[in-house]
């Protein structure tokens, strides 16, 4: 769907420029670091084993660089406070519309042989903050547990039962 004041072509040009800048930010330090790595290798990266090391180093360095530069660019965009290329800009008035009352959110808590009191205290804190918002009825909790110890399993069941009983009195 095209918006009259925000044409798709403009979005495509901006994102293409962003991708090119991000690619340059990733590949430039990767190239420099790989050059330094070749310099410190005994044969300057000319033997087959050293070439494999350099290729792996470049891949892993680029991978770390992707995460770093993605976070940095995202931070800059957040600090500017305006993102003209945000997907939400293509839909007018979305930020002013409340979520439908039947919208649901699932909160999944995976646990494995953890301290039951700590887990139930964390879940209780989350529930309390949801209750404070007045929208706790829009959330569903699922606790996924696979304890290897039957005693821990029983404590988890008891902790969840106590938490549910405390919610009845709210």
BAVEX-127346 format. One record per residue (C-alpha): residue number from 1; x, y, z. Coordinates in Angstrom, 2 decimals. Layout:
<atoms>
<seq NUM, x X, y Y, z Z> .
...
</atoms>
This chain:
<atoms>
<seq 1, x 0.00, y 0.00, z 0.00> .
<seq 2, x 1.49, y 3.32, z -1.07> .
<seq 3, x 1.17, y 6.42, z 1.07> .
<seq 4, x 1.06, y 9.69, z -0.90> .
<seq 5, x 3.63, y 11.45, z 1.28> .
<seq 6, x 5.94, y 8.45, z 1.68> .
<seq 7, x 6.55, y 6.73, z -1.66> .
<seq 8, x 7.99, y 3.21, z -1.72> .
<seq 9, x 10.78, y 4.26, z -4.09> .
<seq 10, x 12.09, y 6.71, z -1.47> .
<seq 11, x 12.09, y 3.92, z 1.12> .
<seq 12, x 13.95, y 1.58, z -1.20> .
<seq 13, x 16.62, y 4.20, z -1.93> .
<seq 14, x 17.12, y 4.98, z 1.76> .
<seq 15, x 17.38, y 1.35, z 2.76> .
<seq 16, x 19.77, y 0.59, z -0.09> .
<seq 17, x 22.01, y 3.43, z 1.11> .
<seq 18, x 21.78, y 2.15, z 4.69> .
<seq 19, x 22.74, y -1.34, z 3.60> .
<seq 20, x 25.76, y -0.06, z 1.68> .
<seq 21, x 26.93, y 1.99, z 4.68> .
<seq 22, x 26.40, y -0.95, z 7.02> .
<seq 23, x 28.29, y -3.26, z 4.66> .
<seq 24, x 31.21, y -0.80, z 4.52> .
<seq 25, x 31.20, y -0.49, z 8.32> .
<seq 26, x 31.38, y -4.29, z 8.60> .
<seq 27, x 33.88, y -5.07, z 5.85> .
<seq 28, x 36.39, y -2.26, z 6.48> .
<seq 29, x 37.42, y -3.30, z 10.00> .
<seq 30, x 37.21, y -6.96, z 8.98> .
<seq 31, x 39.67, y -6.32, z 6.16> .
<seq 32, x 42.03, y -4.36, z 8.42> .
<seq 33, x 41.87, y -6.93, z 11.23> .
<seq 34, x 42.44, y -9.81, z 8.81> .
<seq 35, x 45.48, y -7.97, z 7.45> .
<seq 36, x 46.88, y -7.64, z 10.97> .
<seq 37, x 46.15, y -11.29, z 11.61> .
<seq 38, x 48.07, y -12.27, z 8.46> .
<seq 39, x 50.94, y -10.07, z 9.63> .
<seq 40, x 51.27, y -11.89, z 12.96> .
<seq 41, x 51.16, y -15.36, z 11.43> .
<seq 42, x 54.60, y -16.96, z 10.97> .
<seq 43, x 54.39, y -17.24, z 7.17> .
<seq 44, x 52.26, y -14.15, z 6.58> .
<seq 45, x 49.15, y -16.16, z 5.75> .
<seq 46, x 50.63, y -17.91, z 2.74> .
<seq 47, x 50.50, y -21.57, z 3.79> .
<seq 48, x 47.28, y -23.57, z 3.30> .
<seq 49, x 46.71, y -23.87, z 7.04> .
<seq 50, x 47.24, y -20.15, z 7.58> .
<seq 51, x 44.86, y -19.36, z 4.72> .
<seq 52, x 42.20, y -21.48, z 6.44> .
<seq 53, x 42.91, y -19.66, z 9.71> .
<seq 54, x 42.58, y -16.29, z 7.95> .
<seq 55, x 39.32, y -17.23, z 6.24> .
<seq 56, x 37.84, y -18.44, z 9.53> .
<seq 57, x 39.14, y -15.35, z 11.31> .
<seq 58, x 37.58, y -13.07, z 8.69> .
<seq 59, x 34.22, y -14.85, z 8.89> .
<seq 60, x 34.12, y -14.72, z 12.68> .
<seq 61, x 35.36, y -11.14, z 12.84> .
<seq 62, x 32.71, y -10.07, z 10.31> .
<seq 63, x 30.07, y -11.87, z 12.36> .
<seq 64, x 31.04, y -9.94, z 15.49> .
<seq 65, x 31.26, y -6.76, z 13.44> .
<seq 66, x 27.70, y -7.26, z 12.15> .
<seq 67, x 26.38, y -7.37, z 15.71> .
<seq 68, x 28.43, y -4.39, z 16.81> .
<seq 69, x 27.58, y -2.13, z 13.89> .
<seq 70, x 23.91, y -3.12, z 13.86> .
<seq 71, x 23.70, y -2.15, z 17.52> .
<seq 72, x 25.62, y 1.09, z 16.96> .
<seq 73, x 23.48, y 2.16, z 13.99> .
<seq 74, x 20.33, y 1.28, z 15.94> .
<seq 75, x 21.58, y 3.32, z 18.88> .
<seq 76, x 22.28, y 6.33, z 16.64> .
<seq 77, x 18.79, y 6.10, z 15.15> .
<seq 78, x 17.27, y 5.89, z 18.64> .
<seq 79, x 19.30, y 8.87, z 19.85> .
<seq 80, x 18.14, y 10.92, z 16.88> .
<seq 81, x 14.58, y 10.11, z 17.88> .
<seq 82, x 13.35, y 10.00, z 14.29> .
<seq 83, x 13.53, y 7.18, z 11.80> .
<seq 84, x 12.05, y 8.20, z 8.48> .
<seq 85, x 12.48, y 4.65, z 7.18> .
<seq 86, x 10.58, y 2.97, z 10.01> .
<seq 87, x 7.99, y 0.50, z 8.78> .
<seq 88, x 5.41, y 2.12, z 11.07> .
<seq 89, x 5.71, y 5.34, z 9.05> .
<seq 90, x 3.86, y 3.67, z 6.18> .
<seq 91, x 0.70, y 3.29, z 8.27> .
<seq 92, x -0.93, y 6.49, z 9.47> .
<seq 93, x -2.16, y 6.75, z 13.06> .
<seq 94, x -0.99, y 3.32, z 14.26> .
<seq 95, x 0.63, y 4.75, z 17.38> .
<seq 96, x -2.67, y 6.38, z 18.42> .
<seq 97, x -4.74, y 3.22, z 18.21> .
<seq 98, x -5.01, y 1.03, z 21.31> .
<seq 99, x -4.55, y -2.70, z 21.03> .
<seq 100, x -7.78, y -4.62, z 20.61> .
<seq 101, x -9.12, y -5.92, z 23.90> .
<seq 102, x -8.87, y -9.51, z 22.70> .
<seq 103, x -5.13, y -9.17, z 21.89> .
<seq 104, x -3.14, y -11.74, z 23.88> .
<seq 105, x 0.52, y -11.96, z 24.85> .
<seq 106, x 2.20, y -15.14, z 26.04> .
<seq 107, x 4.97, y -15.00, z 28.62> .
<seq 108, x 7.05, y -18.17, z 28.59> .
<seq 109, x 9.33, y -18.96, z 31.53> .
<seq 110, x 11.69, y -21.84, z 30.78> .
<seq 111, x 13.31, y -23.20, z 33.94> .
<seq 112, x 15.59, y -26.12, z 34.59> .
<seq 113, x 16.58, y -27.19, z 38.12> .
<seq 114, x 16.47, y -23.60, z 39.37> .
<seq 115, x 15.72, y -22.26, z 42.83> .
<seq 116, x 11.94, y -22.44, z 43.07> .
<seq 117, x 11.63, y -19.48, z 45.45> .
<seq 118, x 13.65, y -17.27, z 43.11> .
<seq 119, x 11.61, y -18.31, z 40.06> .
<seq 120, x 8.25, y -17.79, z 41.75> .
<seq 121, x 9.42, y -14.42, z 43.14> .
<seq 122, x 10.36, y -13.35, z 39.61> .
<seq 123, x 7.04, y -14.49, z 38.18> .
<seq 124, x 5.24, y -12.76, z 41.04> .
<seq 125, x 7.07, y -9.50, z 40.31> .
<seq 126, x 6.10, y -9.73, z 36.63> .
<seq 127, x 2.48, y -10.44, z 37.55> .
<seq 128, x 2.40, y -7.53, z 40.02> .
<seq 129, x 3.66, y -5.11, z 37.38> .
<seq 130, x 1.10, y -6.41, z 34.88> .
<seq 131, x -1.67, y -6.03, z 37.44> .
<seq 132, x -0.53, y -2.44, z 38.05> .
<seq 133, x -0.99, y -1.66, z 34.34> .
<seq 134, x -4.60, y -2.83, z 34.48> .
<seq 135, x -4.07, y -5.16, z 31.54> .
<seq 136, x -2.99, y -8.36, z 33.27> .
<seq 137, x -5.96, y -10.15, z 31.74> .
<seq 138, x -4.30, y -9.86, z 28.32> .
<seq 139, x -1.33, y -12.06, z 29.31> .
<seq 140, x -0.97, y -15.82, z 29.57> .
<seq 141, x 1.85, y -17.48, z 31.49> .
<seq 142, x 3.47, y -20.76, z 30.56> .
<seq 143, x 6.18, y -22.26, z 32.72> .
<seq 144, x 8.24, y -24.85, z 30.89> .
<seq 145, x 10.17, y -27.07, z 33.27> .
<seq 146, x 12.05, y -30.31, z 32.92> .
<seq 147, x 13.68, y -31.06, z 36.26> .
<seq 148, x 15.73, y -34.19, z 36.50> .
<seq 149, x 15.01, y -34.43, z 40.22> .
<seq 150, x 11.48, y -35.44, z 41.37> .
<seq 151, x 11.91, y -33.37, z 44.55> .
<seq 152, x 12.51, y -30.22, z 42.51> .
<seq 153, x 9.47, y -31.06, z 40.38> .
<seq 154, x 7.29, y -31.27, z 43.49> .
<seq 155, x 8.70, y -27.97, z 44.85> .
<seq 156, x 8.00, y -26.30, z 41.48> .
<seq 157, x 4.41, y -27.56, z 41.51> .
<seq 158, x 3.94, y -26.35, z 45.09> .
<seq 159, x 5.47, y -22.96, z 44.30> .
<seq 160, x 3.17, y -22.49, z 41.31> .
<seq 161, x 0.13, y -23.56, z 43.37> .
<seq 162, x 1.04, y -21.06, z 46.13> .
<seq 163, x 1.47, y -18.32, z 43.55> .
<seq 164, x -1.92, y -19.08, z 42.01> .
<seq 165, x -3.56, y -19.08, z 45.45> .
<seq 166, x -2.05, y -15.67, z 46.23> .
<seq 167, x -3.54, y -14.31, z 42.99> .
<seq 168, x -7.05, y -15.42, z 43.94> .
<seq 169, x -6.98, y -12.99, z 46.87> .
<seq 170, x -6.12, y -10.01, z 44.64> .
</atoms>
